[in-house]
């Protein structure tokens, strides 16, 4: 465990690396950047599928309220803290920096905890420590990818879908195989389940969409990506790391693009009708009442003129590493056939 003396004795470079990674993982401007009705992300698409009314409420402009914000609970805080530590260690190989990044990313009271699922600052640091052992056992063939002079951790992208909508994402880590030279996407997850099932992640569109973007990035460099994505999953109950590799076919990648465009068509329909359906099963999720429960029926909260729409004449809401048009992405996918 990282003692107080470790904090004070750590070299300045370690502290800088930790604070940089903590800031990247925290995504301070995420809520503000995604307040526009025509900008989405993987998590926001999940909300759209879960309950269109909730998606609508996230996008409504409310003066004096942080826009696009979702409620934060200890599960999310734990995941962010562990993710920051893991990313920092993969990038730097520095134990102290990784543990310090975990500490800096714990965005609530230091004594907050959930005994049932072993989620607290202490257990987040323990998870990072366990990852260090886990990673050192499998790292021999891998190194962190570097794009535009930057280590590919929290790699950000914007996808201009060329239909008035934009898809944004943050890729946890991109690794490069030292032997084959192939790039692959890494997703870092935490769960309370003792024995997480591959079915929890096997058909998730998150890493699949990221792998499509990685194809395009690699294509600009004359490099090649694998059709495999890797999930590093930590069970807070069993206190152990798991790795789930998934191979993604060209058909699955094409389906992801079709699904994204279909979401945009559906969203346009909701906006034009001035009606976002409500799904009652979303009123209680993650063991917590939806923050809009009881207010999402108010007439003033259903007006579509309270949405903001981003357009190319405006400044990009966030600084991103890569911006692509959908036609560029589809061209790269076609070239692989």
NUBATI-29315 format. One line per 8 residues: number of its first residue (from 1); for each residue x negated, y, z of C-alpha. Coordinates in Angstrom, 3 decimals, always signed. Each point is the difference from the previous one (the first is absolute). Layout:
N
NUM> X/Y/Z; ...;
# end
This chain:
337
1> +0.000/+0.000/+0.000; -1.185/+3.586/-0.627; -0.948/+1.590/+3.331; -0.104/+3.760/+0.701; -3.783/-0.152/-0.211; +0.306/-1.498/-3.486; +2.020/+3.021/-1.092; -2.569/+2.464/+1.254;
9> -3.021/-2.003/-1.159; +1.312/-0.624/-3.534; -1.900/+1.813/-2.720; +1.702/+3.022/-1.546; +0.348/-1.800/-3.324; +2.144/-2.661/+1.638; +2.298/+2.607/+1.492; +0.318/+1.758/-3.355;
17> +0.853/-3.252/-1.765; +2.570/-0.848/+2.663; +1.711/+3.385/-0.081; +0.058/+0.013/-3.809; +1.601/-3.444/-0.174; +2.487/+0.833/+2.772; +1.110/+3.101/-1.901; +0.388/-1.937/-3.264;
25> +2.011/-2.792/+1.614; +2.224/+2.390/+1.931; +1.169/+1.713/-3.233; +0.821/+3.267/+1.778; +1.692/+1.562/-3.035; +1.937/-3.081/-1.064; +3.410/+1.262/+1.118; -0.440/+3.417/-1.588;
33> -1.431/-1.413/-3.225; +2.922/-2.373/-0.499; +2.866/+2.370/+0.731; +0.806/+0.293/-3.702; +2.921/-2.075/-1.268; -1.968/-1.100/-3.089; -3.129/-1.196/+1.851; +0.061/-3.484/+1.488;
41> -2.350/-2.554/+1.522; +0.213/-3.685/+0.877; +1.351/+0.707/+3.487; +2.543/+2.499/-1.284; +1.196/-2.423/-2.659; +0.514/-2.547/+2.771; +2.179/+2.543/+1.812; +1.937/+0.661/-3.216;
49> +0.691/-3.743/-0.256; +0.809/-0.299/+3.694; +2.416/+2.936/+0.129; +0.391/+2.665/-2.716; +1.630/+2.331/+2.550; -3.104/-0.172/+2.200; -2.186/+0.751/-3.019; +2.155/+3.017/-0.707;
57> -0.355/+1.259/+3.563; -3.789/-0.298/-0.212; -0.033/+2.221/-3.065; +2.416/+2.705/+1.156; -1.656/+3.301/+0.802; +0.705/+1.000/+3.589; -1.602/+3.312/+1.045; -2.154/-0.364/+3.097;
65> -0.166/-3.802/-0.246; -2.962/-1.950/-1.345; +1.262/-1.127/-3.356; +0.038/-3.589/-1.107; -1.015/-1.190/+3.449; +0.951/-3.453/+1.177; +0.101/-1.030/+3.633; -3.205/-1.340/+1.428;
73> -0.124/-2.815/+2.493; -2.760/-1.922/+1.700; -0.056/-2.647/-2.743; -0.933/+2.645/-2.580; -2.503/+1.684/+2.315; -1.667/-3.341/+0.726; -0.165/-0.846/-3.696; -1.523/+3.354/-0.924;
81> -2.597/-0.199/+2.753; -1.061/-3.522/-0.916; +0.006/+0.886/-3.699; -2.308/+2.963/+0.583; -2.441/-2.134/+1.965; +0.019/-2.769/-2.591; -0.495/+2.381/-2.918; -2.781/+1.826/+1.819;
89> -1.870/-3.223/+0.688; +0.352/-1.298/-3.550; -1.377/+3.298/-1.323; -2.765/+0.653/+2.541; -0.793/-3.334/+1.646; -0.340/+2.054/+3.189; +1.664/-1.533/+3.054; +0.080/+3.171/+2.086;
97> +1.418/+2.064/-2.857; +2.745/-2.583/-0.579; +1.030/-0.081/+3.650; -0.108/+3.781/+0.229; +2.202/+0.261/-3.127; +2.514/-2.303/+1.707; -0.058/+2.196/+3.091; +0.438/+3.227/-1.990;
105> +2.926/-1.458/-1.949; +1.998/-0.895/+3.110; +2.540/+2.823/-0.305; +1.903/-0.359/+3.271; -0.701/-0.279/+3.740; -3.037/-2.154/+0.707; +1.995/-2.118/+2.465; +2.938/-0.666/-2.354;
113> +0.513/-3.723/-0.556; +2.394/-2.791/-0.862; -0.848/-2.987/+2.162; +2.091/-2.420/-2.033; -2.001/+0.417/-3.207; -3.367/+1.060/+1.440; -0.004/+3.426/-1.590; -1.927/+2.704/+1.820;
121> -3.189/+2.013/-0.492; -1.931/-2.759/+1.758; +1.418/-2.674/-2.281; -0.553/+2.173/-3.094; -3.689/+0.238/+0.887; -0.020/-3.745/+0.644; +1.515/-0.594/-3.449; -2.766/+2.074/-1.569;
129> -2.633/-1.954/+1.905; +1.506/-3.265/-1.189; +0.030/+1.301/-3.568; -3.718/+0.709/+0.185; -0.639/-3.689/+0.729; +2.544/-1.034/-2.654; -1.482/+2.259/-2.683; -3.584/-0.991/+0.710;
137> +0.944/-3.597/-0.807; +1.440/+0.751/-3.465; -1.779/+3.138/-1.143; -3.020/-1.559/-1.715; +1.486/+0.138/-3.521; +1.707/+3.375/+0.390; -0.895/+3.670/+0.147; +2.093/+3.151/+0.150;
145> +0.712/+1.440/-3.444; -1.103/+3.546/-0.747; +1.932/+2.267/-2.340; -1.023/+3.580/-0.815; -2.662/-0.181/+2.681; +2.507/-0.914/+2.724; +0.407/-3.279/+1.842; +3.351/-1.487/-1.041;
153> +1.727/+0.162/+3.385; +3.406/+1.714/+0.105; -0.325/+0.462/-3.743; +2.812/+2.331/-1.080; +1.794/+0.120/-3.330; +2.917/+1.620/-1.762; +1.870/-1.701/-2.829; +1.882/+2.309/-2.352;
161> +2.818/-2.248/-1.188; +0.752/+2.443/-2.830; +3.693/+0.002/+0.876; -0.071/+2.873/+2.476; -1.033/-2.274/+2.893; -3.372/-0.577/+1.664; -1.228/-2.976/+2.021; -2.709/+0.583/+2.624;
169> -2.086/-2.481/+1.922; -2.874/-0.541/+2.424; -2.014/-3.192/-0.544; -1.506/-1.281/+3.249; -3.273/-1.305/-1.442; -1.369/-1.072/-3.369; -2.749/-2.626/+0.049; -2.451/-0.986/-2.715;
177> -1.211/-3.573/-0.308; -3.810/+0.042/-0.053; -0.158/-3.092/-2.205; +2.737/+0.560/-2.600; +0.174/+3.799/+0.208; +3.809/-0.217/+0.193; +1.997/+2.451/+2.094; +2.873/-1.016/+2.265;
185> +2.562/+1.737/+2.218; +0.006/-0.539/+3.770; +3.074/+0.672/+2.131; -0.319/+0.102/+3.806; +3.060/-0.981/+2.028; +0.877/-0.651/+3.633; +2.925/-2.055/+1.259; +1.446/-1.213/+3.283;
193> +0.655/-3.433/-1.494; -2.181/-2.709/+1.493; -0.382/-1.834/-3.290; +0.653/+2.430/-2.878; +1.302/-1.645/-3.141; -1.330/+0.713/-3.468; +3.636/+0.543/-1.022; -0.136/+3.300/+1.911;
201> -2.431/+1.392/-2.563; -0.061/-2.295/-3.039; +2.603/+1.914/-2.016; -0.586/+3.447/+1.462; -0.239/+2.649/-2.686; -2.524/+2.068/+1.945; -3.305/-1.688/-0.825; +1.423/-1.044/-3.379;
209> +0.575/+3.634/-0.952; -3.410/+0.944/+1.358; -1.660/-2.715/-2.076; +1.543/+1.496/-3.144; -1.489/+3.378/+0.868; -3.337/-1.662/+0.739; +0.109/-1.559/-3.474; +0.232/+3.469/-1.481;
217> -2.802/+1.395/+2.174; -2.241/-2.929/-0.899; +0.895/+0.427/-3.657; -1.340/+3.560/+0.035; -3.302/-1.430/+1.281; -0.144/-2.888/-2.435; +0.355/-2.382/+2.947; +2.415/-2.851/+0.691;
225> +2.335/-0.753/+2.899; +1.189/-3.350/+1.253; +3.615/-1.070/-0.079; -0.357/-0.712/+3.705; +0.914/+2.254/+2.923; -1.047/-0.718/+3.581; +2.025/+0.638/+3.144; -1.868/+0.187/+3.311;
233> +2.691/-0.581/+2.641; -0.478/+0.278/+3.763; +2.348/-1.792/+2.394; +0.164/+2.093/+3.168; +1.662/-2.904/+1.821; -2.660/-2.580/-0.859; -2.743/+2.640/-0.213; -1.402/-1.456/-3.191;
241> -0.618/+1.067/-3.593; +1.312/-1.811/-3.063; -0.798/+0.449/-3.672; +2.629/-0.582/-2.696; -1.168/+0.024/-3.637; +2.659/+0.434/-2.684; -0.449/-0.282/-3.742; +2.135/+2.429/-1.995;
249> +0.989/-0.890/-3.552; +0.427/+2.408/-2.918; +3.726/-0.712/+0.170; +0.156/+1.112/+3.645; -1.846/+3.191/-0.849; +2.373/+0.770/-2.857; +2.949/-0.652/+2.324; -1.401/+2.463/+2.560;
257> -0.008/+2.757/-2.617; +3.551/-0.870/-1.087; +1.169/-0.006/+3.617; -1.564/+3.405/+0.653; +1.751/+1.529/-3.005; +3.279/-1.642/+1.002; -0.277/+1.628/+3.445; -0.399/+3.360/-1.695;
265> +3.098/-0.601/-2.127; +1.964/-1.003/+3.107; -1.227/+3.055/+1.911; +1.022/+2.289/-2.868; +3.478/-1.562/+0.135; +0.303/+0.714/+3.730; -1.087/+3.614/-0.526; +2.377/+0.556/-2.916;
273> +2.913/-1.499/+1.926; -0.993/+1.910/+3.160; +0.518/-3.281/+1.809; -2.591/-2.158/+1.753; +1.541/-3.258/+1.315; -0.392/-0.809/+3.681; -1.190/-3.452/+1.134; +1.098/-0.711/+3.547;
281> -2.581/-2.716/+0.545; -2.699/+2.689/-0.126; +1.426/+1.929/+2.959; -2.093/-2.229/+2.276; -3.456/-1.020/-1.152; -3.364/-0.650/+1.626; +1.908/-0.301/+3.284; +1.013/+3.636/-0.172;
289> +3.022/+2.050/-1.055; -0.417/+1.853/-3.286; -0.813/+3.662/+0.694; +2.892/+1.016/-2.272; +2.608/-2.189/+1.667; +3.077/+2.091/+0.759; -1.035/+2.971/-2.128; -0.382/-1.447/-3.502;
297> +3.750/+0.417/-0.622; -0.015/+3.746/+0.585; +1.147/+1.810/-3.148; -2.860/+2.510/+0.040; -2.535/-2.835/-0.026; +1.309/-1.465/-3.262; -0.501/+3.042/-2.219; -2.474/-0.714/-2.803;
305> -0.892/+3.687/-0.327; -2.033/-0.464/+3.171; -2.539/-2.147/-1.852; -3.321/+1.288/-1.296; -1.251/-1.229/-3.377; -3.666/+0.025/-0.960; -1.025/+0.991/-3.516; -3.378/+0.062/-1.791;
313> -0.202/+3.802/+0.224; -0.292/-0.289/+3.771; -3.161/-0.786/+1.927; -0.424/-3.707/+0.708; +1.350/-0.561/+3.535; -3.076/-1.968/+1.040; -3.570/-0.363/-1.156; -0.237/-3.388/-1.678;
321> -2.871/-2.065/-1.349; +1.730/-1.035/-3.225; +2.981/+1.204/-2.033; +1.282/-2.167/-2.850; +2.914/+0.061/-2.417; +2.153/-3.104/-0.263; -0.905/-0.321/-3.685; -3.693/-0.275/+0.979;
329> +0.792/-2.702/+2.548; +2.139/-1.971/-2.457; -2.717/+0.285/-2.658; -2.537/-1.522/+2.400; +2.398/-2.846/+0.810; +0.514/-0.640/-3.738; -3.762/-0.092/-0.570; -0.278/-2.874/+2.466;
337> +2.404/-2.233/-1.904;
# end
